Amino acid sequence: MKKLFLIALLLCIGTPIAWAQNQQQEELAQEKEALPKPYNPQEDGLEKINELLKLAKKKNKRLLVQIGGNWCIWCLRFNHLVTTDPELKKILDKKYLYYHLNFSPENKNEKAFAKYGNPGEKYGYPAFLILDKRGNILTTRKTEDMEESKGYNKEKVKKFLLGRLDLNGQL
């Protein structure tokens, strides 16, 4: 009888927990499906960066390289925020060319990472490289200190884009 009671108790406790986890996974999958997929897993990242640096030189801009993949919900969320929020988009377009450097099992872009390093290995994904128009690394950056709830703190992202967010995520 005690065994039956224990089994019933475990089922009562375990079922709602499993249901909640499945529900969260389903919501995450739906969100990921709905967001644009800016990474091109077939692209040669180093070739594309070199092409964009030529354009950056002409336009006198920096190159903001977001490292990650379409598999990464935080990568997709960041891209969505900075490309749909009018204030952030204006800053992004004024100061940078914006590129998504793919890192995935299909394409690890080893040549690009051999040249520039992969801060995502240290920080997680997404991670950023900011290159000057000559291709020099100005900074690398993690995003976790800009994260908030299921998205990003707009004010911190704005400060990052303006170059005013310190490396500890302080405004």
ZIFENHU-V77137 format. One record per backbone hydrogen bond with DSSP energy under -0.5 kcal/mol. CO is the residue of the C=O (numbers start at 1). NH is the residue of the N-H. E is the energy in kcal/mol with one decimal. If there is no record, write none. Layout:
BEGIN
co=CO nh=NH e=E
co=CO nh=NH e=E
END
This chain:
BEGIN
co=1 nh=5 e=-2.5
co=2 nh=6 e=-2.5
co=3 nh=7 e=-2.6
co=4 nh=8 e=-2.6
co=5 nh=9 e=-2.6
co=6 nh=10 e=-2.6
co=7 nh=11 e=-2.3
co=8 nh=12 e=-2.2
co=9 nh=13 e=-2.1
co=10 nh=14 e=-3.4
co=11 nh=15 e=-2.1
co=12 nh=16 e=-0.6
co=13 nh=17 e=-1.1
co=14 nh=18 e=-2.7
co=15 nh=19 e=-2.6
co=16 nh=20 e=-2.5
co=17 nh=21 e=-2.3
co=18 nh=22 e=-2.4
co=19 nh=23 e=-2.5
co=20 nh=24 e=-2.4
co=21 nh=25 e=-2.3
co=22 nh=26 e=-2.3
co=23 nh=27 e=-2.4
co=24 nh=28 e=-2.4
co=25 nh=29 e=-2.3
co=26 nh=30 e=-2.3
co=27 nh=31 e=-2.5
co=28 nh=32 e=-2.8
co=29 nh=33 e=-2.3
co=30 nh=34 e=-1.8
co=31 nh=35 e=-1.4
co=36 nh=38 e=-0.7
co=39 nh=41 e=-0.7
co=40 nh=43 e=-1.5
co=43 nh=45 e=-1.0
co=44 nh=48 e=-2.3
co=45 nh=49 e=-2.6
co=46 nh=50 e=-2.4
co=47 nh=51 e=-2.0
co=48 nh=52 e=-2.6
co=49 nh=53 e=-2.4
co=50 nh=54 e=-1.4
co=51 nh=55 e=-1.4
co=52 nh=56 e=-2.8
co=53 nh=57 e=-2.1
co=54 nh=58 e=-1.7
co=55 nh=59 e=-2.5
co=56 nh=60 e=-1.0
co=56 nh=61 e=-2.2
co=62 nh=64 e=-0.6
co=62 nh=97 e=-2.3
co=63 nh=65 e=-0.7
co=63 nh=131 e=-2.6
co=64 nh=66 e=-0.7
co=64 nh=99 e=-2.8
co=65 nh=67 e=-0.6
co=65 nh=129 e=-2.0
co=66 nh=101 e=-2.0
co=67 nh=126 e=-0.7
co=67 nh=127 e=-1.5
co=68 nh=103 e=-2.7
co=69 nh=72 e=-2.0
co=71 nh=73 e=-0.7
co=72 nh=76 e=-2.1
co=73 nh=77 e=-2.5
co=74 nh=78 e=-2.1
co=75 nh=79 e=-2.3
co=76 nh=80 e=-2.4
co=77 nh=81 e=-2.5
co=78 nh=82 e=-2.5
co=79 nh=83 e=-1.5
co=80 nh=84 e=-1.2
co=81 nh=84 e=-0.6
co=81 nh=85 e=-2.3
co=84 nh=86 e=-0.6
co=85 nh=89 e=-3.0
co=86 nh=90 e=-2.0
co=87 nh=91 e=-1.7
co=88 nh=92 e=-2.8
co=89 nh=93 e=-2.8
co=90 nh=94 e=-1.9
co=91 nh=95 e=-2.3
co=92 nh=96 e=-2.4
co=95 nh=62 e=-2.2
co=97 nh=64 e=-3.1
co=97 nh=99 e=-0.5
co=99 nh=66 e=-3.3
co=99 nh=101 e=-0.7
co=100 nh=40 e=-0.5
co=100 nh=102 e=-0.7
co=101 nh=68 e=-2.0
co=107 nh=104 e=-1.6
co=109 nh=113 e=-2.2
co=110 nh=114 e=-2.1
co=111 nh=115 e=-1.5
co=112 nh=116 e=-2.7
co=113 nh=117 e=-2.1
co=118 nh=121 e=-1.7
co=118 nh=122 e=-0.6
co=119 nh=122 e=-0.6
co=119 nh=123 e=-3.2
co=120 nh=124 e=-2.0
co=126 nh=143 e=-0.6
co=127 nh=67 e=-3.5
co=128 nh=141 e=-2.0
co=129 nh=65 e=-3.1
co=129 nh=131 e=-0.6
co=130 nh=138 e=-3.5
co=130 nh=139 e=-1.2
co=131 nh=63 e=-2.7
co=132 nh=135 e=-2.2
co=136 nh=132 e=-2.5
co=136 nh=138 e=-0.6
co=139 nh=130 e=-2.5
co=141 nh=128 e=-2.7
co=143 nh=146 e=-2.6
co=143 nh=147 e=-0.8
co=144 nh=147 e=-0.8
co=146 nh=153 e=-3.3
co=148 nh=151 e=-2.1
co=151 nh=148 e=-3.0
co=152 nh=154 e=-0.7
co=153 nh=157 e=-2.3
co=154 nh=158 e=-2.6
co=155 nh=159 e=-2.2
co=156 nh=160 e=-2.4
co=157 nh=161 e=-2.7
co=158 nh=162 e=-1.9
co=159 nh=163 e=-0.6
co=159 nh=164 e=-3.5
co=159 nh=165 e=-0.7
co=160 nh=163 e=-1.3
co=164 nh=166 e=-0.6
co=166 nh=169 e=-2.2
co=170 nh=166 e=-2.0
END
